[in-house]
Amino acid sequence: MRLFFVRHGESEDDVEDCYGGIADFPLTAKGRDQAVAVARRLHSAEAQIVYTSPLSRALETATLIASTLSLGSPIVIDDLQERNTYGVLSGVNKTRAEQVFRRILASLPEKPGYSKQTILGGEDYDSFVARIQRAIESLSGLAIRDNISRAIVVTHGKFTQALFERVFRLGADVLPNLGDINVVDFEPQSIRLVSDAMPSA
């Protein structure tokens, strides 16, 4: 099965300088344009279906891709959603967070989002990795059931990074650009990164 992993387009937390993660921000106008541009790049991929995270920025991206490529409605897989990286900081403007969550921020060894440490109210990293594994198993099961050989998967940056590093176990020397379309040939017991399958926009 060939999977085309796509990160969602720009969302409002990006421009409002908020902590995202589990916070459910929609796409910006630029993000919607990015989704359509990605769909055009995927025109030659011959995908049969789009799977997506349930979070608005991913679901909206997936819907625009599916509509542009006439693939019907995307299939939501809850476990594809982003890690609850930021816990109580989710959705909070970063400057405001420095004022009201000073003690929490001071306790972290790295800036939020750069550490695998769990922030108060956040998702444990190992539990996150286990959820990613479940998501891939669910996706694989659906694809087998529905005879799907090529699918687009719309998800998130930290999800994709952990997927490649911890689930697919790709070494740091072969990790792809996570902001691009990442193409993977996947079977339940094997993974092969297809590095140059998609042309640039």
C-alpha positions as CSV (number, residue, x, y, z in Angstrom):
1,M,0.0,0.0,0.0
2,R,1.3,3.4,-0.9
3,L,0.6,6.2,1.6
4,F,1.0,9.9,0.9
5,F,1.4,11.6,4.3
6,V,0.5,15.3,4.3
7,R,0.7,17.9,7.1
8,H,-2.3,20.2,7.4
9,G,-2.1,23.7,6.0
10,E,-1.4,26.9,8.0
11,S,-3.9,27.3,10.9
12,E,-4.9,30.2,13.0
13,D,-2.7,29.2,16.0
14,D,0.3,29.7,13.7
15,V,-0.6,33.4,13.0
16,E,-1.9,34.1,16.5
17,D,1.3,32.7,18.0
18,C,-0.6,30.2,20.2
19,Y,0.3,26.7,21.4
20,G,-1.5,24.3,19.2
21,G,-1.4,20.6,19.8
22,I,-4.8,19.4,20.8
23,A,-6.3,22.9,20.5
24,D,-8.7,22.8,17.6
25,F,-7.9,25.8,15.4
26,P,-9.2,26.1,11.8
27,L,-7.1,26.8,8.7
28,T,-6.3,30.4,7.6
29,A,-7.0,31.5,4.0
30,K,-3.3,30.7,3.3
31,G,-3.8,27.3,4.8
32,R,-6.8,26.6,2.5
33,D,-4.7,27.7,-0.5
34,Q,-1.9,25.4,0.6
35,A,-4.4,22.5,0.8
36,V,-5.5,23.0,-2.8
37,A,-1.9,23.4,-4.0
38,V,-1.1,20.0,-2.3
39,A,-4.1,18.4,-4.0
40,R,-2.8,19.6,-7.4
41,R,0.6,18.1,-6.6
42,L,-1.2,14.8,-5.7
43,H,-3.2,14.7,-8.9
44,S,-0.9,12.1,-10.5
45,A,-0.7,10.0,-7.3
46,E,-3.8,8.0,-8.3
47,A,-5.0,7.9,-4.6
48,Q,-8.3,6.3,-4.0
49,I,-9.2,7.7,-0.6
50,V,-8.2,10.3,2.0
51,Y,-7.8,9.5,5.7
52,T,-7.6,12.3,8.2
53,S,-7.2,13.4,11.8
54,P,-10.4,14.8,13.3
55,L,-8.9,18.2,14.2
56,S,-10.3,21.0,12.2
57,R,-7.1,22.1,10.5
58,A,-6.4,18.6,9.3
59,L,-10.1,17.7,8.4
60,E,-10.4,21.0,6.4
61,T,-7.2,20.2,4.6
62,A,-8.3,16.7,3.9
63,T,-11.8,17.9,2.7
64,L,-10.2,20.3,0.3
65,I,-7.8,17.7,-1.1
66,A,-10.6,15.1,-1.4
67,S,-12.9,17.6,-3.2
68,T,-10.2,18.8,-5.6
69,L,-9.3,15.2,-6.5
70,S,-13.0,14.0,-6.5
71,L,-12.3,11.4,-3.9
72,G,-15.5,11.7,-1.9
73,S,-15.6,12.5,1.8
74,P,-12.4,11.9,3.9
75,I,-12.4,9.1,6.4
76,V,-11.7,10.3,10.0
77,I,-9.5,8.2,12.2
78,D,-9.4,9.7,15.7
79,D,-6.0,8.3,16.5
80,L,-4.4,10.3,13.7
81,Q,-4.8,13.5,15.7
82,E,-1.9,15.5,17.0
83,R,-0.2,14.8,20.3
84,N,-1.6,16.8,23.2
85,T,1.8,18.2,23.5
86,Y,1.0,21.4,25.4
87,G,-1.5,20.3,28.1
88,V,-2.8,23.3,30.0
89,L,-1.0,25.6,27.5
90,S,-3.1,24.4,24.5
91,G,-4.7,27.2,22.6
92,V,-3.0,29.9,24.8
93,N,-1.1,32.8,23.2
94,K,2.6,32.2,23.9
95,T,3.2,35.7,25.4
96,R,0.1,35.3,27.6
97,A,1.3,31.8,28.6
98,E,4.6,33.2,29.9
99,Q,2.5,35.4,32.2
100,V,0.0,32.9,33.6
101,F,2.0,29.7,33.4
102,R,5.4,31.0,34.4
103,R,6.1,28.2,36.9
104,I,5.1,25.4,34.5
105,L,7.3,26.9,31.8
106,A,10.2,27.4,34.2
107,S,10.1,23.7,35.1
108,L,10.7,22.5,31.5
109,P,14.2,21.5,30.3
110,E,13.4,22.8,26.8
111,K,10.8,25.1,25.2
112,P,7.4,23.5,24.9
113,G,7.1,21.4,21.8
114,Y,10.8,20.6,21.7
115,S,10.8,18.2,24.6
116,K,9.2,14.8,24.9
117,Q,8.5,15.6,28.6
118,T,4.9,15.6,29.5
119,I,3.4,19.1,30.4
120,L,0.7,19.2,33.0
121,G,-2.5,17.9,31.3
122,G,-0.6,16.7,28.3
123,E,-0.2,13.3,26.6
124,D,2.6,11.1,27.7
125,Y,5.0,10.6,24.8
126,D,5.1,6.7,25.0
127,S,1.3,6.7,25.0
128,F,1.3,9.0,22.0
129,V,3.6,6.5,20.1
130,A,1.3,3.7,21.0
131,R,-1.7,5.7,19.7
132,I,0.2,6.3,16.4
133,Q,0.8,2.5,16.1
134,R,-3.0,2.0,16.6
135,A,-3.7,4.6,14.0
136,I,-1.5,2.9,11.4
137,E,-3.1,-0.5,12.3
138,S,-6.6,1.0,11.9
139,L,-5.7,2.6,8.6
140,S,-4.1,-0.6,7.3
141,G,-7.2,-2.6,8.3
142,L,-9.6,-0.2,6.6
143,A,-7.4,-0.2,3.4
144,I,-7.4,-4.0,3.3
145,R,-11.1,-4.2,3.9
146,D,-11.9,-1.7,1.2
147,N,-9.2,-2.9,-1.2
148,I,-7.3,0.4,-1.1
149,S,-3.7,0.4,-2.5
150,R,-3.1,4.2,-2.5
151,A,-4.2,6.6,0.1
152,I,-3.6,10.2,1.3
153,V,-3.2,10.6,5.0
154,V,-3.6,14.1,6.4
155,T,-2.2,14.6,9.9
156,H,0.2,16.7,11.9
157,G,3.9,17.6,12.3
158,K,4.6,15.9,15.6
159,F,2.5,12.9,14.7
160,T,4.5,12.5,11.4
161,Q,7.9,13.0,13.2
162,A,7.1,10.3,15.8
163,L,5.6,8.0,13.1
164,F,8.9,8.0,11.2
165,E,11.2,8.0,14.2
166,R,9.5,5.6,16.6
167,V,7.0,3.5,14.6
168,F,8.6,3.2,11.2
169,R,12.1,3.4,12.9
170,L,13.8,5.4,10.2
171,G,17.2,6.6,11.1
172,A,17.9,10.3,11.5
173,D,20.0,10.2,8.3
174,V,16.9,9.3,6.2
175,L,14.2,11.3,7.9
176,P,12.2,13.2,5.3
177,N,11.2,16.9,5.3
178,L,8.1,16.7,7.4
179,G,6.6,19.8,5.8
180,D,6.5,18.1,2.4
181,I,4.5,15.2,1.0
182,N,6.0,12.1,2.4
183,V,5.5,9.0,0.3
184,V,5.7,5.6,2.0
185,D,5.3,2.1,0.7
186,F,3.8,0.3,3.7
187,E,3.0,-3.3,4.4
188,P,2.2,-4.5,8.0
189,Q,5.8,-5.8,8.4
190,S,7.8,-3.5,6.2
191,I,8.2,0.2,5.4
192,R,10.0,1.9,2.5
193,L,10.3,5.7,2.2
194,V,9.9,6.8,-1.4
195,S,12.0,9.9,-1.3
196,D,11.4,11.5,-4.7
197,A,8.0,10.3,-5.8
198,M,6.2,13.7,-5.9
199,P,7.2,16.7,-8.0
200,S,7.5,20.1,-6.4
201,A,4.7,22.6,-6.8
